Amino acid sequence: MRVYRNFAKISMLALAFALMSTLSLAKTSEYKFKVHNNTKQAIKKLQVSQDGKKWGDFDIGGGIAAGATDELVWDKSTDSENCEQYFKVQFADGEWSDAVKFDFCEKGLVLEFN
């Protein structure tokens, strides 16, 4: 009788541990997209907005060189935001692209500038 109780307790603990491990792995997915700069000048800034009015800077380091493609990852702090976001970039000459709305939850999304 005692052996069965210990076995049951061990089984329940193992099941609970397995479930917790699975749930923690499920939360580690990242939202990624690519930006391909098919222009002759570097992209120096990238901004995003949920409403097209209030803009936030997206960290692109030193920029995206002409002809280059960079993969970008959303910060976890944006996980509660909408998938559809407005997007615009500033080029090396200071000019801004038009703001365009994209679904950033789309798998394999590549934003291309020509």
MARPARO-968642 format. One record per atom (N, C-alpha, C, CB): residue number from 1; atom name; x, y, z. Coordinates in Angstrom, 2 decimals. Glycine has a CB too. Layout:
BEGIN
ATOM  nutor  miza        u        v        w
ATOM    NUM    CA        X        Y        Z
...
***
This chain:
BEGIN
ATOM  nutor  miza        u        v        w
ATOM      1     N     0.81    -1.18     0.00
ATOM      1    CA     0.00     0.00     0.00
ATOM      1     C     0.86     1.25     0.00
ATOM      1    CB    -0.93    -0.01     1.19
ATOM      2     N     1.89     1.24     0.81
ATOM      2    CA     2.78     2.39     0.94
ATOM      2     C     3.54     2.64    -0.36
ATOM      2    CB     3.75     2.19     2.10
ATOM      3     N     3.94     1.58    -1.04
ATOM      3    CA     4.67     1.68    -2.30
ATOM      3     C     3.82     2.37    -3.36
ATOM      3    CB     5.09     0.29    -2.80
ATOM      4     N     2.53     2.06    -3.40
ATOM      4    CA     1.65     2.66    -4.38
ATOM      4     C     1.47     4.16    -4.13
ATOM      4    CB     0.30     1.97    -4.37
ATOM      5     N     1.39     4.56    -2.87
ATOM      5    CA     1.26     5.99    -2.55
ATOM      5     C     2.51     6.75    -2.97
ATOM      5    CB     1.01     6.19    -1.04
ATOM      6     N     3.68     6.22    -2.69
ATOM      6    CA     4.93     6.88    -3.09
ATOM      6     C     5.04     6.95    -4.61
ATOM      6    CB     6.14     6.13    -2.50
ATOM      7     N     4.65     5.87    -5.27
ATOM      7    CA     4.70     5.85    -6.73
ATOM      7     C     3.75     6.92    -7.30
ATOM      7    CB     4.32     4.45    -7.27
ATOM      8     N     2.57     7.03    -6.72
ATOM      8    CA     1.60     8.02    -7.18
ATOM      8     C     2.13     9.44    -6.96
ATOM      8    CB     0.26     7.84    -6.43
ATOM      9     N     2.75     9.69    -5.82
ATOM      9    CA     3.30    11.01    -5.55
ATOM      9     C     4.42    11.35    -6.53
ATOM      9    CB     3.83    11.09    -4.11
ATOM     10     N     5.30    10.38    -6.77
ATOM     10    CA     6.41    10.60    -7.70
ATOM     10     C     5.89    10.84    -9.11
ATOM     10    CB     7.38     9.40    -7.69
ATOM     11     N     4.88    10.07    -9.50
ATOM     11    CA     4.29    10.23   -10.83
ATOM     11     C     3.67    11.61   -11.00
ATOM     11    CB     3.24     9.15   -11.09
ATOM     12     N     2.95    12.07    -9.98
ATOM     12    CA     2.32    13.39   -10.04
ATOM     12     C     3.37    14.50   -10.12
ATOM     12    CB     1.41    13.61    -8.82
ATOM     13     N     4.45    14.37    -9.35
ATOM     13    CA     5.53    15.37    -9.40
ATOM     13     C     6.18    15.38   -10.77
ATOM     13    CB     6.59    15.08    -8.31
ATOM     14     N     6.41    14.22   -11.34
ATOM     14    CA     7.03    14.14   -12.67
ATOM     14     C     6.13    14.76   -13.73
ATOM     14    CB     7.35    12.68   -13.04
ATOM     15     N     4.83    14.49   -13.64
ATOM     15    CA     3.88    15.06   -14.59
ATOM     15     C     3.83    16.58   -14.46
ATOM     15    CB     2.48    14.46   -14.37
ATOM     16     N     3.79    17.07   -13.22
ATOM     16    CA     3.77    18.53   -13.00
ATOM     16     C     5.03    19.18   -13.55
ATOM     16    CB     3.62    18.84   -11.50
ATOM     17     N     6.17    18.56   -13.33
ATOM     17    CA     7.43    19.11   -13.85
ATOM     17     C     7.42    19.14   -15.38
ATOM     17    CB     8.63    18.29   -13.35
ATOM     18     N     6.93    18.07   -15.99
ATOM     18    CA     6.87    18.01   -17.46
ATOM     18     C     5.96    19.09   -18.02
ATOM     18    CB     6.39    16.62   -17.93
ATOM     19     N     4.82    19.30   -17.39
ATOM     19    CA     3.90    20.35   -17.85
ATOM     19     C     4.51    21.74   -17.71
ATOM     19    CB     2.59    20.28   -17.06
ATOM     20     N     5.17    22.01   -16.59
ATOM     20    CA     5.80    23.32   -16.40
ATOM     20     C     6.90    23.55   -17.42
ATOM     20    CB     6.37    23.44   -14.97
ATOM     21     N     7.66    22.53   -17.73
ATOM     21    CA     8.72    22.66   -18.73
ATOM     21     C     8.15    22.97   -20.09
ATOM     21    CB     9.56    21.39   -18.79
ATOM     22     N     7.07    22.30   -20.46
ATOM     22    CA     6.42    22.52   -21.75
ATOM     22     C     5.88    23.93   -21.84
ATOM     22    CB     5.30    21.51   -21.98
ATOM     23     N     5.23    24.41   -20.79
ATOM     23    CA     4.67    25.77   -20.80
ATOM     23     C     5.76    26.82   -20.90
ATOM     23    CB     3.84    26.00   -19.57
ATOM     24     N     6.86    26.64   -20.24
ATOM     24    CA     7.93    27.63   -20.30
ATOM     24     C     8.56    27.66   -21.68
ATOM     24    CB     9.00    27.35   -19.23
ATOM     25     N     8.64    26.52   -22.36
ATOM     25    CA     9.18    26.49   -23.72
ATOM     25     C     8.22    27.18   -24.69
ATOM     25    CB     9.44    25.05   -24.17
ATOM     26     N     6.93    27.03   -24.48
ATOM     26    CA     5.95    27.64   -25.37
ATOM     26     C     6.01    29.15   -25.34
ATOM     26    CB     4.55    27.18   -25.00
ATOM     27     N     6.40    29.74   -24.23
ATOM     27    CA     6.44    31.19   -24.09
ATOM     27     C     7.71    31.81   -24.68
ATOM     27    CB     6.32    31.58   -22.65
ATOM     28     N     8.63    31.02   -25.17
ATOM     28    CA     9.89    31.58   -25.65
ATOM     28     C     9.88    31.90   -27.14
ATOM     28    CB    11.00    30.61   -25.36
ATOM     29     N     8.72    31.80   -27.80
ATOM     29    CA     8.69    32.11   -29.23
ATOM     29     C     8.92    33.61   -29.43
ATOM     29    CB     7.34    31.67   -29.86
ATOM     30     N     9.65    33.94   -30.48
ATOM     30    CA     9.96    35.32   -30.79
ATOM     30     C     9.28    35.70   -32.09
ATOM     30    CB    11.48    35.56   -30.87
ATOM     31     N     8.88    36.96   -32.19
ATOM     31    CA     8.33    37.48   -33.42
ATOM     31     C     9.47    38.09   -34.21
ATOM     31    CB     7.19    38.52   -33.15
ATOM     32     N     9.73    37.52   -35.39
ATOM     32    CA    10.85    37.96   -36.22
ATOM     32     C    10.34    38.40   -37.58
ATOM     32    CB    11.90    36.84   -36.38
ATOM     33     N    11.09    39.27   -38.21
ATOM     33    CA    10.83    39.65   -39.59
ATOM     33     C    12.15    40.12   -40.20
ATOM     33    CB     9.74    40.77   -39.69
ATOM     34     N    12.17    40.21   -41.51
ATOM     34    CA    13.39    40.65   -42.20
ATOM     34     C    13.12    41.96   -42.91
ATOM     34    CB    13.88    39.58   -43.19
ATOM     35     N    14.18    42.77   -43.00
ATOM     35    CA    14.14    44.01   -43.77
ATOM     35     C    15.22    43.91   -44.83
ATOM     35    CB    14.35    45.28   -42.86
ATOM     36     N    14.80    44.01   -46.09
ATOM     36    CA    15.76    43.98   -47.20
ATOM     36     C    15.86    45.38   -47.78
ATOM     36    CB    15.34    42.93   -48.30
ATOM     37     N    17.06    45.94   -47.75
ATOM     37    CA    17.29    47.29   -48.26
ATOM     37     C    17.83    47.18   -49.68
ATOM     37    CB    18.27    48.09   -47.34
ATOM     38     N    16.96    47.31   -50.65
ATOM     38    CA    17.32    47.19   -52.07
ATOM     38     C    17.57    48.57   -52.68
ATOM     38    CB    16.21    46.46   -52.84
ATOM     39     N    17.90    49.56   -51.84
ATOM     39    CA    18.18    50.90   -52.33
ATOM     39     C    19.69    51.12   -52.38
ATOM     39    CB    17.49    51.98   -51.44
ATOM     40     N    20.09    52.31   -52.79
ATOM     40    CA    21.52    52.63   -52.89
ATOM     40     C    22.03    53.40   -51.67
ATOM     40    CB    21.78    53.45   -54.14
ATOM     41     N    21.19    53.55   -50.65
ATOM     41    CA    21.64    54.22   -49.42
ATOM     41     C    21.19    53.44   -48.19
ATOM     41    CB    21.10    55.66   -49.37
ATOM     42     N    21.91    53.62   -47.13
ATOM     42    CA    21.65    52.88   -45.89
ATOM     42     C    20.37    53.36   -45.21
ATOM     42    CB    22.84    53.02   -44.93
ATOM     43     N    19.74    52.44   -44.51
ATOM     43    CA    18.62    52.77   -43.63
ATOM     43     C    19.23    53.07   -42.27
ATOM     43    CB    17.53    51.59   -43.56
ATOM     44     N    18.95    54.26   -41.74
ATOM     44    CA    19.54    54.68   -40.47
ATOM     44     C    18.59    54.57   -39.29
ATOM     44    CB    20.02    56.08   -40.59
ATOM     45     N    17.28    54.65   -39.54
ATOM     45    CA    16.30    54.56   -38.46
ATOM     45     C    15.10    53.75   -38.95
ATOM     45    CB    15.85    55.97   -37.99
ATOM     46     N    14.50    53.06   -38.02
ATOM     46    CA    13.28    52.32   -38.30
ATOM     46     C    12.31    52.61   -37.16
ATOM     46    CB    13.54    50.77   -38.44
ATOM     47     N    11.11    53.03   -37.50
ATOM     47    CA    10.12    53.35   -36.47
ATOM     47     C     8.84    52.56   -36.71
ATOM     47    CB     9.82    54.86   -36.46
ATOM     48     N     8.16    52.23   -35.61
ATOM     48    CA     6.89    51.50   -35.66
ATOM     48     C     5.85    52.22   -34.81
ATOM     48    CB     7.07    50.04   -35.19
ATOM     49     N     4.58    51.98   -35.16
ATOM     49    CA     3.48    52.62   -34.45
ATOM     49     C     2.23    51.75   -34.57
ATOM     49    CB     3.21    54.05   -34.99
ATOM     50     N     1.47    51.66   -33.49
ATOM     50    CA     0.19    50.95   -33.56
ATOM     50     C    -0.88    51.79   -34.23
ATOM     50    CB    -0.27    50.55   -32.16
ATOM     51     N    -0.83    53.10   -34.03
ATOM     51    CA    -1.89    53.96   -34.53
ATOM     51     C    -1.47    54.90   -35.65
ATOM     51    CB    -2.43    54.77   -33.40
ATOM     52     N    -0.20    54.89   -36.02
ATOM     52    CA     0.28    55.79   -37.07
ATOM     52     C     0.50    57.21   -36.58
ATOM     52    CB    -0.69    55.80   -38.21
ATOM     53     N     0.38    57.45   -35.27
ATOM     53    CA     0.55    58.79   -34.71
ATOM     53     C     1.72    58.84   -33.73
ATOM     53    CB    -0.73    59.24   -34.01
ATOM     54     N     1.74    57.91   -32.78
ATOM     54    CA     2.81    57.85   -31.78
ATOM     54     C     3.82    56.80   -32.23
ATOM     54    CB     2.23    57.52   -30.35
ATOM     55     N     5.07    57.24   -32.47
ATOM     55    CA     6.10    56.37   -33.05
ATOM     55     C     7.15    55.99   -32.02
ATOM     55    CB     6.76    57.05   -34.24
ATOM     56     N     7.65    54.78   -32.15
ATOM     56    CA     8.74    54.30   -31.31
ATOM     56     C     9.88    53.81   -32.18
ATOM     56    CB     8.26    53.18   -30.38
ATOM     57     N    11.10    54.00   -31.71
ATOM     57    CA    12.27    53.56   -32.47
ATOM     57     C    12.48    52.07   -32.29
ATOM     57    CB    13.52    54.32   -32.04
ATOM     58     N    12.83    51.39   -33.37
ATOM     58    CA    13.18    49.98   -33.36
ATOM     58     C    14.69    49.91   -33.42
ATOM     58    CB    12.52    49.20   -34.56
ATOM     59     N    15.30    49.15   -32.55
ATOM     59    CA    16.77    49.08   -32.48
ATOM     59     C    17.31    48.33   -33.70
ATOM     59    CB    17.22    48.38   -31.17
ATOM     60     N    18.01    49.06   -34.58
ATOM     60    CA    18.65    48.43   -35.74
ATOM     60     C    20.17    48.66   -35.70
ATOM     60    CB    18.06    49.00   -37.06
ATOM     61     N    20.68    48.91   -34.52
ATOM     61    CA    22.13    49.08   -34.37
ATOM     61     C    22.62    50.25   -35.21
ATOM     61    CB    22.87    47.80   -34.76
ATOM     62     N    23.65    50.00   -36.01
ATOM     62    CA    24.24    51.04   -36.85
ATOM     62     C    23.49    51.27   -38.15
ATOM     62    CB    25.66    50.69   -37.16
ATOM     63     N    22.41    50.54   -38.37
ATOM     63    CA    21.62    50.70   -39.58
ATOM     63     C    21.65    49.46   -40.44
ATOM     63    CB    22.11    51.89   -40.37
ATOM     64     N    20.98    49.55   -41.59
ATOM     64    CA    20.94    48.45   -42.55
ATOM     64     C    21.55    48.96   -43.85
ATOM     64    CB    19.47    47.93   -42.78
ATOM     65     N    22.66    48.40   -44.22
ATOM     65    CA    23.42    48.86   -45.39
ATOM     65     C    22.64    48.66   -46.68
ATOM     65    CB    24.76    48.14   -45.47
ATOM     66     N    22.98    49.45   -47.70
ATOM     66    CA    22.39    49.28   -49.03
ATOM     66     C    22.67    47.87   -49.52
ATOM     66    CB    22.94    50.35   -50.03
ATOM     67     N    21.62    47.19   -50.01
ATOM     67    CA    21.76    45.83   -50.53
ATOM     67     C    21.71    44.74   -49.47
ATOM     67    CB    23.03    45.72   -51.27
ATOM     68     N    21.67    45.11   -48.19
ATOM     68    CA    21.71    44.12   -47.09
ATOM     68     C    20.31    43.72   -46.65
ATOM     68    CB    22.48    44.69   -45.89
ATOM     69     N    20.25    42.55   -46.03
ATOM     69    CA    19.02    42.06   -45.40
ATOM     69     C    19.34    41.75   -43.95
ATOM     69    CB    18.45    40.79   -46.15
ATOM     70     N    18.56    42.29   -43.03
ATOM     70    CA    18.74    42.03   -41.60
ATOM     70     C    17.48    41.39   -41.04
ATOM     70    CB    19.09    43.33   -40.82
ATOM     71     N    17.67    40.45   -40.13
ATOM     71    CA    16.54    39.87   -39.41
ATOM     71     C    16.40    40.61   -38.09
ATOM     71    CB    16.74    38.33   -39.17
ATOM     72     N    15.19    41.07   -37.80
ATOM     72    CA    14.92    41.82   -36.59
ATOM     72     C    13.95    41.05   -35.71
ATOM     72    CB    14.35    43.22   -36.93
ATOM     73     N    14.09    41.22   -34.41
ATOM     73    CA    13.26    40.52   -33.43
ATOM     73     C    12.57    41.57   -32.55
ATOM     73    CB    14.10    39.52   -32.56
ATOM     74     N    11.26    41.40   -32.39
ATOM     74    CA    10.51    42.30   -31.53
ATOM     74     C    10.91    42.08   -30.08
ATOM     74    CB     8.99    42.08   -31.71
ATOM     75     N    10.97    43.15   -29.33
ATOM     75    CA    11.23    43.07   -27.90
ATOM     75     C    10.02    42.42   -27.22
ATOM     75    CB    11.52    44.49   -27.30
ATOM     76     N    10.27    41.65   -26.18
ATOM     76    CA     9.19    40.97   -25.46
ATOM     76     C     8.18    41.95   -24.86
ATOM     76    CB     9.78    40.10   -24.36
ATOM     77     N     8.59    43.18   -24.64
ATOM     77    CA     7.67    44.17   -24.07
ATOM     77     C     6.53    44.51   -25.03
ATOM     77    CB     8.42    45.45   -23.70
ATOM     78     N     6.66    44.15   -26.31
ATOM     78    CA     5.62    44.42   -27.30
ATOM     78     C     4.68    43.26   -27.49
ATOM     78    CB     6.25    44.78   -28.62
ATOM     79     N     4.85    42.16   -26.74
ATOM     79    CA     4.03    40.96   -26.93
ATOM     79     C     2.53    41.22   -26.78
ATOM     79    CB     4.44    39.90   -25.95
ATOM     80     N     2.14    42.22   -26.01
ATOM     80    CA     0.72    42.50   -25.82
ATOM     80     C     0.15    43.45   -26.88
ATOM     80    CB     0.50    43.09   -24.44
ATOM     81     N     0.99    43.91   -27.80
ATOM     81    CA     0.53    44.84   -28.84
ATOM     81     C    -0.08    44.08   -30.01
ATOM     81    CB     1.69    45.72   -29.32
ATOM     82     N    -0.78    44.82   -30.87
ATOM     82    CA    -1.39    44.25   -32.06
ATOM     82     C    -0.33    43.76   -33.04
ATOM     82    CB    -2.30    45.28   -32.73
ATOM     83     N    -0.69    42.78   -33.85
ATOM     83    CA     0.22    42.29   -34.89
ATOM     83     C     0.38    43.32   -36.01
ATOM     83    CB    -0.29    40.96   -35.47
ATOM     84     N    -0.70    44.03   -36.30
ATOM     84    CA    -0.64    45.02   -37.37
ATOM     84     C    -0.06    46.31   -36.82
ATOM     84    CB    -2.05    45.26   -37.98
ATOM     85     N     1.04    46.74   -37.44
ATOM     85    CA     1.75    47.94   -37.00
ATOM     85     C     2.14    48.76   -38.24
ATOM     85    CB     3.02    47.56   -36.16
ATOM     86     N     2.20    50.07   -38.04
ATOM     86    CA     2.74    50.94   -39.08
ATOM     86     C     4.26    50.93   -38.97
ATOM     86    CB     2.18    52.39   -38.97
ATOM     87     N     4.89    51.15   -40.10
ATOM     87    CA     6.34    50.99   -40.19
ATOM     87     C     6.87    52.05   -41.15
ATOM     87    CB     6.73    49.54   -40.67
ATOM     88     N     7.97    52.69   -40.78
ATOM     88    CA     8.63    53.63   -41.70
ATOM     88     C    10.12    53.65   -41.38
ATOM     88    CB     8.02    55.06   -41.58
ATOM     89     N    10.92    54.06   -42.36
ATOM     89    CA    12.37    54.12   -42.17
ATOM     89     C    12.90    55.48   -42.61
ATOM     89    CB    13.07    52.99   -42.96
ATOM     90     N    14.06    55.82   -42.05
ATOM     90    CA    14.77    57.02   -42.45
ATOM     90     C    16.06    56.58   -43.14
ATOM     90    CB    15.07    57.97   -41.23
ATOM     91     N    16.30    57.15   -44.30
ATOM     91    CA    17.50    56.82   -45.07
ATOM     91     C    18.66    57.73   -44.68
ATOM     91    CB    17.22    56.93   -46.58
ATOM     92     N    19.84    57.40   -45.16
ATOM     92    CA    21.07    58.14   -44.83
ATOM     92     C    20.98    59.62   -45.20
ATOM     92    CB    22.25    57.50   -45.54
ATOM     93     N    20.21    59.94   -46.24
ATOM     93    CA    20.09    61.35   -46.65
ATOM     93     C    19.09    62.13   -45.80
ATOM     93    CB    19.68    61.43   -48.11
ATOM     94     N    18.47    61.46   -44.79
ATOM     94    CA    17.52    62.13   -43.91
ATOM     94     C    16.06    62.00   -44.33
ATOM     94    CB    17.86    63.56   -43.83
ATOM     95     N    15.80    61.52   -45.55
ATOM     95    CA    14.43    61.35   -46.03
ATOM     95     C    13.76    60.16   -45.37
ATOM     95    CB    14.42    61.17   -47.56
ATOM     96     N    12.45    60.29   -45.13
ATOM     96    CA    11.65    59.21   -44.53
ATOM     96     C    10.82    58.53   -45.60
ATOM     96    CB    10.74    59.75   -43.41
ATOM     97     N    10.64    57.22   -45.46
ATOM     97    CA     9.73    56.50   -46.34
ATOM     97     C     8.30    56.80   -45.90
ATOM     97    CB    10.01    54.95   -46.32
ATOM     98     N     7.34    56.47   -46.75
ATOM     98    CA     5.94    56.56   -46.35
ATOM     98     C     5.67    55.50   -45.29
ATOM     98    CB     4.99    56.39   -47.58
ATOM     99     N     4.74    55.77   -44.40
ATOM     99    CA     4.34    54.79   -43.39
ATOM     99     C     3.44    53.76   -44.05
ATOM     99    CB     3.62    55.48   -42.19
ATOM    100     N     3.72    52.48   -43.80
ATOM    100    CA     2.95    51.38   -44.37
ATOM    100     C     2.57    50.43   -43.25
ATOM    100    CB     3.76    50.64   -45.49
ATOM    101     N     1.37    49.87   -43.32
ATOM    101    CA     0.89    48.96   -42.29
ATOM    101     C     1.18    47.51   -42.70
ATOM    101    CB    -0.64    49.16   -42.04
ATOM    102     N     1.75    46.74   -41.77
ATOM    102    CA     2.09    45.33   -42.01
ATOM    102     C     1.59    44.48   -40.86
ATOM    102    CB     3.62    45.15   -42.19
ATOM    103     N     1.37    43.20   -41.15
ATOM    103    CA     1.03    42.21   -40.12
ATOM    103     C     2.33    41.52   -39.73
ATOM    103    CB    -0.04    41.18   -40.63
ATOM    104     N     2.89    41.91   -38.60
ATOM    104    CA     4.18    41.39   -38.17
ATOM    104     C     4.10    39.99   -37.57
ATOM    104    CB     4.79    42.33   -37.16
ATOM    105     N     2.90    39.45   -37.40
ATOM    105    CA     2.77    38.07   -36.94
ATOM    105     C     2.86    37.08   -38.11
ATOM    105    CB     1.43    37.88   -36.20
ATOM    106     N     2.84    37.60   -39.33
ATOM    106    CA     2.95    36.75   -40.51
ATOM    106     C     4.32    36.08   -40.52
ATOM    106    CB     2.72    37.58   -41.82
ATOM    107     N     4.33    34.76   -40.64
ATOM    107    CA     5.59    34.03   -40.67
ATOM    107     C     6.33    34.33   -41.96
ATOM    107    CB     5.35    32.50   -40.53
ATOM    108     N     7.65    34.52   -41.86
ATOM    108    CA     8.48    34.75   -43.03
ATOM    108     C     8.34    36.14   -43.64
ATOM    108    CB     8.17    33.74   -44.07
ATOM    109     N     7.83    37.08   -42.88
ATOM    109    CA     7.64    38.44   -43.40
ATOM    109     C     8.96    39.09   -43.77
ATOM    109    CB     6.92    39.30   -42.36
ATOM    110     N     9.03    39.61   -45.00
ATOM    110    CA    10.21    40.35   -45.47
ATOM    110     C     9.73    41.69   -45.98
ATOM    110    CB    10.99    39.56   -46.58
ATOM    111     N    10.20    42.78   -45.37
ATOM    111    CA     9.89    44.12   -45.84
ATOM    111     C    11.01    44.55   -46.78
ATOM    111    CB     9.73    45.12   -44.66
ATOM    112     N    10.65    44.91   -48.00
ATOM    112    CA    11.67    45.25   -48.99
ATOM    112     C    11.52    46.69   -49.43
ATOM    112    CB    11.57    44.31   -50.20
ATOM    113     N    12.66    47.38   -49.48
ATOM    113    CA    12.68    48.76   -49.95
ATOM    113     C    13.41    48.82   -51.28
ATOM    113    CB    13.37    49.70   -48.90
ATOM    114     N    12.75    49.40   -52.26
ATOM    114    CA    13.34    49.53   -53.62
ATOM    114     C    13.60    50.97   -53.96
ATOM    114    CB    12.43    48.90   -54.68
***
